[in-house]
């Protein structure tokens, strides 16, 4: 049985012993304001028997709620939890929004690209990369 309590919508299929609950980004914004880090969302998902994530928002910080890197790191805790995505699917470049990885996989069809890592808060890596690219 799926046991999480949703902020807004429940679809109960009690005759089959299932309770399916939805949690939208707007629910987190409006009703789960104390969820100041994505670990709260992942903890909520881990309490359920299964999870299903039907969005590609992890890499966007779930629509700018949290830092994207925090979301990517926390969501990996679902690796061995039953549901979708799970295991290697959590590292899928499309799910994570890692455009460099899927451009790199199709490099015979794309222009050469380079990657500037996240976390470059002061722009030093970007400045060095641009300098090297101009040489």
NORQUI-V904836 format. One line per field, one symbol per residue. ss: DSSP state (H for helix, E for strand, L for the rest). phi: phi as a letter, one per 30 degrees, with the letter a starting at -180 (. if undefined). psi: psi as a letter, one per 20 degrees, with the letter a starting at -180 (. if undefined). A space follows every 10 residues. Layout:
ss->???
phi->???
psi->???
This chain:
ss->LLLLLLLLEE EEEHHHLEEE EELLHHHHHH HLLLLLLHHH HHHHHHLLLL EELLLLLHHH HHHHLLLHHH HHHHHHHHLL LLEELLHHHH HLHHHHLLHH HHHHHLLLLL LLLLLLLLLL LLLHHHHHHH HHHHL
phi->.dcdcddbbb cccddcicbc bcbceddddc ccddddbddd ddeddddddb bbccacdedc ihiidbdedd ddddddddec ddkbdbhddd cdddddided dddddcddcb debbccddjd dciddddddd ddddd
psi->ppjqoqhgpp oplhhijqop qqorhhgggh ilhimiqihg ghgghhirhr qpolrkigij kmlkgrpghg ggghhiijgj ppapqrchhi jphggiknhg ghghhkhiir qpqqpoqqjm hjjggggggg ghhi.
